[in-house]
Every structure is written in C-alpha cells, then in structure tokens.
Amino acid sequence: KIIAGSNNEIYMSLENMYLTSNMYTAYDFTCPAWGGCFMPFYHRGENTLIHKMNIDRNTLTYDTSTIVPGNPLTQYSMDENKWYFRILTQHWYPERSTSLYILDSDLELAGSLTDLWKTEDFKSSRFIGDKLFLVTFEQIDPFFAIDVADPTNPKVLGELKIPGFSSYLHPYDENHIIGLGQGTEEASWGGTRVDWLKVDLYEINYDKKCGDTNLTAEEVEKCASGDYKWIIVKQKHSLGLGEQWSYSEALYNPRMFIWNQQKQLLLLPVQLYKNWDSVDEYRRTDFFQWLSLISIDKNAWIAEKGRISHIDTSSMEAERTKECSKYSNSTEPVCKKLIGWWEYCGTSRNSYVPTYCYVDASLWEYIAAKSWNFQKSFVKRALYIWDSVVSVSDEKLQTNNINSLELTGSVEMK
C-alpha cells in the first residue's frame, strides 16, 4: 500500500509511526476541511504535515493527520511519551523562532511553547523522558533544559549561554548531556565565524537555581551576568579539536557518534586542520584524518585517548622532496621565439612556490594540501567488538586494541 508520497522525517515508537513532510506556501492559509488541524490559520512559509500510523504487530493502519507551523530539524526533533507526540519546529515568518508543540493521541494540541528564542537558528535537540534539551544559536550557544512532564504546561527550567553551538546531543546519564558541535569566534568582518570541532559535557542540576544560598562564587557570578538562568545548567568539561574547516560527519549523521557507556569512550571520525596564523589563514600547516578515541569522565575531564589512521605516510616525504625539486632555481638558458623572428633567452624562475616546500613546513602541511588525494583512506565508519575497535575506510577494514590501540589486523578492500 502507498501511504504517502513525500516524507522528510520519520519518528517511530513501538505503537505508532509518524511521517512528516514539508509544506511550503507563499501565502497565509486556513486549514482545509479534511485537514483535522489543531490550528485554524497558518502563516506563509514552511509548515509540516504529519501523518500518524498505528502499529499492531505486522499491521500498519492510518490513524489521523494534522499540520504544525514550521519544520522539524531532524528525527531527534520528535518524540512520543505516554501517548503524547512532541515536536520542535522552526518557523521563519513573520519572524525566525523555534516552537514546541505537544499533541495528544488524536494529534490535537495539548500544550506548547511558541515563538521562543527569536532571531536564532535551531541547532539540535534531544528528548529524554520528561525532559527536553535544546540548542539554538546566533552568536552564542543557548543550551536549554525544558520540563515536558506536564503535556499541557511545558516550561523552561534552565538556560546556559556559552560561545559556539552543539549540532548533536547525546545522553550521558540523568544529569549530564554530551554535545558535539563547533566553536565560534568573531570574524575580521565583524560577524561570527564557525571554527574548531568541540565536544562538551553539560551538567543539569535540578536541585540548584539562581538565587539559592548554596551556590558557589562562580555560579553566583554567572547568574548575575545572565550566563545561567533559573536552575543551574553548566558546561562541565569541554574539548576543542583542530581549527577552522575541521569537520566530523557525526555533526550531521548521529550514527557516526559511537558511544560506549561502560568504558565512557567516544569513537569519532574527524578531519582536523591547523592553520598558520591570522595573516595567512588559508595556509593549512597540519592535517589529521582519523578515528579519535575520546574519554569522557564527568568527574574529571574530556580528553583524547588516542587516534587511529588509515593514511600511509611512509613514502610521502620522498614524494614531497621530488615535487619540490622542480621549484629550485635553474641557471640553464630558456629561449623563446618572439614576433619578428627575434629570440629572447633567459633563466627560468618560478613565481610561485607552494608553502609545503618551505624548510619550516611539516610533512603534514604537504598532506593537508593534497588531502583530496587521500579520501579513500579516510575513516568513515567505526564500531566496538569486545576489546577491539573496528575502523573502516574505502580501502581497508582495520582492528585495534581498545586499550593499547595496537594494530591487531587489517583487510584490504578493492
């Protein structure tokens, strides 16, 4: 059976499946008679059509539909809890804002938080039981903790303001959330520039709030400055990786965020760059593409335990030396025919020499300049099997011991 022809995101529980599709209109509109919408009127721009399907073993039946304002960001913008469907959306008209809608089993509106955090982009969200964690971004990262225990009365519990933003949120325990995102800094033209990769651990203390007498001096100061609001939500630990243009597929593909709760260890494929300086910001002096093993201990740190790479650098120094040799000055005459049968003879000189040929350049600057050529060696997938870390690139599958990182085996793929 054909259920729907155009879907953007799907959320599924054990009892129900929700199919969403974007609806764009250049005009305001009222809900059609067949729509069953919980709102009579919708603004122009992006809205979302939701179909609800009931699941009974291997039988799927249509239940009902509705329309909500705005669009969800990902499947993590949706959740079902105690028969209530919860969805976060961002709408751009009449003003950019993020909204939370909680719908009952008939997709009728039970409660909402609308037009929140205006002028900011919706970056990530995660529902965990009766709590919702949300990140928006304009020039700083507001991290929000929201209570959704009462479907008819959701409310913001706490807010944290820090530089940068998180694109993906992952539960650590009931009071801690891991955030993967990017750091930011002020650009030379006055805006905000997205920069390095970062892994954060957020701590949510439901028993402390601004104004309490048991706060530390730092908490009092941050409450006064507005960095903390309501309950105490703080950035417990943070790890920065690389510099500008650094990247991880896990920013947009959560399946690449491989978390081992027992070992408190994160596997994260990363592509990291190091830049020369602010004067020559396009000179990349270092490059890494590998699987980063990151230890996250809520009581101590976020720290890299090690890195696993598939790139073979054994012959690259010889290749660089050979390539750079052609830029050396030559005293042999080079003659060119000119108009009128004249001839000009001079010496050949190169007007441009790549910076990776400079004596102060490392081999990794050469690899950074040639990084496109090594894409088959980029680690793309990873998993745990007992005490082994398995990493996969286009050219091979490799295993390393999870504790020592010693290479234990590999298979080439052709």
N, C-alpha and C positions, 0 to 999 in steps of 0.2 A: 504494500500500500504506500502511496505517496502521501506523506504527512504535510510537508512544507517544502517549498521550492528554493527558499533563500534563507540561510541561517548564518549568524555571525558568531554567537557564543552558545554553548550548551552547558547547563548545570543538571546534574543527576543525583538524586538520593536513592535509597532502597525502594521507595514507594512511588516517586514521581520523577519525571524528566521535564525540564523547562527549555524550550527553544526560543532564542531571541533573534530578531532581525532588525536592522536599522531602517528607519523610515525618515526620509528627508523630504521636506516640503518647503517651498519658497513663500508660503503664506500661512497665516494662522488658520486653524480649522477646528470644527466641533467634532465630537466623537460620532462615528456613523451608528445608525440604529442597531446594526448587528454586532457592534464592537464590544459591548459589555464593559466599557471603560469605567474606571473609578473617578475620572475627571470629565466634566462636560466640555472643556475647552483646552486646546493645546497651542503653544506658541510655534511659530515657524522654526525651521532649522531641523536639528536632529531629535528624533523621538524613537522609542523602541517598542516593537510589537512582541508580546510574549505569548507563546502557546504552552499550555500545561497538559502533559500526558500522564495518565495513571498507569502504573506498572503492577501487574499481578502475575508473578512467575514469568512465563514467556508470552504473556498477553499485554499488548500496549493499546490503550484506548484514549481517545481525545477527551479532555475534560472541559477546559474553558480557555479564554484568551482575554487579554487586556492590553492597553497601551500605557507606557510610563514616559514622562518627559526625560529627554536626554538619552545618552548611550552609556552602557557599562564599559569599563576599561578592558577587563579580561574575565575569565571564568571565576577568578577569585573576588570579583565584584558581586558575586551572587552566593546565596546560601539558603538552606532550608533548616529550620529548627522548630520542633514541636508544631509541625504543620504550617508554620508561617514561612513565607518566602520573602527573603530580604535582598534588596538590590540597590547598589550605589551607581549613580549616573552623573555624567557631567553634561550641562547644557550651556550653549553659547549665546542664547538670545532670551531675554533682552540684555543679559549680562552673564559673563562666564561665571559659573558657580557649580558646586557639587551638592547633590541631594541624596538622601537615604529614604527609601520607601519600603515599608513593611506591609506585606499583603497577606490576607487570611487564606484559608483553603479554597475559597471561591475567587481568589485574586481581587478581592475588594480591599480598599485601603484600611489598614488598622492603625497605623501611626507613621510619622515621617519627621525628618529634619531637612528642611528645604532651604535653598539659596545660601548654602554655607560657604565660607571661605572664598568670597568673591574675588575675581581677577587672578585666581591661582589655578594652576593645572593640577588635575587629578593624576597622581603618580602611581600609587599602589594601595592595596587594602587586603585585609585578612579577617575573616570571621572565625572566632574561636569560642564555641559555646555561646554564652550570653554576652560576650564582649566583641567589639569591632575595633580594629586598629586601622588607621587611615593616614596616608601621607599626601599632602598637597605641596605645591612648590611655585614660587615666583622668583624670589631672590634668596630665600632661606627655606628650610625644611620644617614646616609644622607637622609634628607627629601627634596624632590624636588618639586617645583612648575613649571609647564610647560604650555606654551601657545600653544593651538592647534586650535586657532580661524582661522588661515590660514592653510587649509589642506596641502598645498604644501610647507609650511615653518614652521613646528613646532619648538619651541625654548625654551630653559631653561630660566626661569625668575629668579629663586632664589634657593638657597641651604642652608640647615641648617645641621650642624654636632653636634650631641649630643650622649651620651652613650645610649646603648640599641637599641631597634627597635620596630616598630609597625607592628603587623600582620593583623590589620584591621583598615580601615579609614572610618569615618562616617561624613557626613556634619553637621555642627552646624549652620552656616549662610554663607553668601557670602565671608566673610573674615576669617572664623575660621573652623578648621577641628579637630574632636576628633580622637585620636589614641589610640588603645588598643594593648598592646604588653607586652614585658618583659624587665626588666633592666638587665644589664650585669656588671660583674666586672672581673678583672684579676684573673685567677686561679693560684694556687700554682705551677702548672707545666708550667706556662708561657703563656698559651692560654687564651681564653675568656670563661667565664662560664656564662650560662644563669641563671638568678636568679629570683627575685620577679616579680609579676604582676605590671603593671603600666598603668594608664590612663592619657593621655596628651591632652592638648588643644593647637593646633598650630595656630598662628596668621600670616596671609599673608597680608602685607601692600604693595599694588601695587603703592602707591604714594611716597615711600621712597626707596632709594637704597644706597648701599655703595658708599661713595664719596660725598654724598649730605651734605650741610652745616647745615641742620636742624636735624641731628642725635644726640641722647643722648650720654653721655660719654661711657655708656656700649655698645651701638651699634657701636660706633667708634672702641672700643677695640676689639669687636668680629669680625668686618670687617677686622681689621688688623691681627687677629690671624687666619683668614680663617674659623671661625665658621659660619659667614654669608657671602654669596656671592651674588652679584647682588642686587635684591630687598630684603627688609628686611623680612625674614621668621624666626619667633622665637617660642620657646616653652613658651607659655604664663603662663600656670599652669601645675602642674604635681602631681599625687598622686600615691604613692607606696603602694602595698598591699602584706603582707606576706613576706616570704623569699624563699630560694631555694626549688624547687619542687612545688611551688604554681602554680595554674592552673585555667583556665576557659575554658569551652567548646566554648565560644564565640571567642576565639583565632582562631579557625578553622571552626566554624559554626556561621556565622554572624546573623542567625535567633535568636540566643540567646542574641544578643545585642539589648535590648529593650529600645528604647529612646523615652521619652515623651518631645517633644519640648516645649509645652505650660508650663509645670512645670519645665523644664530644669532638668529632673531627669532621670537617667540611672538605669535600673534594670540589674544586672549582677550576674549570678550564679558563685560562686567562691569556690575554695578549697585551703585554705591558711595554710601554715606551718610556725612555728617559730623554729629555730634551736638553740642548746645550745651555742656553740661557735666554733671558728675556729679549736680548738684542737679536739673536738668530733663533727664534722659536720654532722654525721649521727644520732645524738640524737635529736629527734623532741620533743620539750618541749611544744608546743602548736599546736592546730589544730582547724580549723574552716571550716565547710561546710554549706553554707547558701546562701541566696539571699542578695546581697549587694545593697543598695539603695544609689546611688552616685549623689550628687548635683553638677552641672557644671554651674557656673556663669562666663561668660567671663570677667567681670569687677572685680571679687573678688577672686574666688577660685575654686578648685575641692576638695570636702570634702564628706566623708561618712555621710549620714543622719541616717542610721540605718541598722540593719541586721535582717533577718528573717530565722529561722532554723526549720527543722522538726525533729531534733535529740532530743530524750527524754533522759535527763541526770539524772532523778530523782532517779534511783536506781543504778547508776553506781559507786558511792562511796562505797556502800556496796559490790558490786561485786569486786571492786579493793581490798578492805580490805580482803575479803575472799581468793582471789587468792594469794595475797602477804603473807598470813599467812603461806603458805606451805614452804616459803623460810626461816622461822625463824629456828635458830639452835635447834637441838634436842639432849638431853643427853641420850636418850634410846639407848641401845646397838643394833647394827645391825650385825648379824653373817652371814658369807659366808663360804661355803664349799670350800676347796682348794684341789688341786691334792695330792694324798697320804693320804686321809681321815683326813687331818688336818682341823682345823676350825679357822677362824680369826673373832674376834669380835671387833668392834669399834663403833664410833658415826657417825651418818650421817651428812654430811655438804654439802651445795650446793656451787659449784664453780662459778656459775653464778646467779646473781640476776638482774632482769630487772630494768632499771633506774626508771621506773614509780612506783617502790615500795620504792624509797628513800623518806625520810621525806620532802625533799625540792622539790619534784615533784608535779606538779599540777594534778588535775583530767584530764585536757585536754591532758597532756602527755600520760596518760593511753589511752584516746580516740584516740590520734594520732597513738599509737602503734596498736590499734585494729580497725583502720579506715575502713579496708576492710569489717568488720562485719556490718557496718552501711550504706552500699551502698544503701539499699532500702529507706533510709531516706534522701539521697542526693537530694537537689532541682535540678531538671533538666529542668523545663520549667516555664515561668512566663508571665504574661500579665497584662494590666490595664483594669479595667472596672469602669468607673467614678472615684469615690474616693476610690476604692478598688484595692489592689494588690493581684493577684491570683498566688500562687506558687504551683507547682506540683512535687511530688516525686513518687516513685513506690508504696508507701504505703498510701499516702493520698493527697487530694487536700485541700488547706488552703487559707483563705482570711484574710487580714489585712487592717486596715485603712491606707491610703497612707500618712496621715499627722501625726497621733499619733503612727502608727504601732501596735495599739492594735489589738489582735486577735478577729475577728468577726465571724468566722465559720470555720468548717473543716468537711471533709467527708473521712472516711477510705476506702481504696480500697484493696480488697482481691482477 
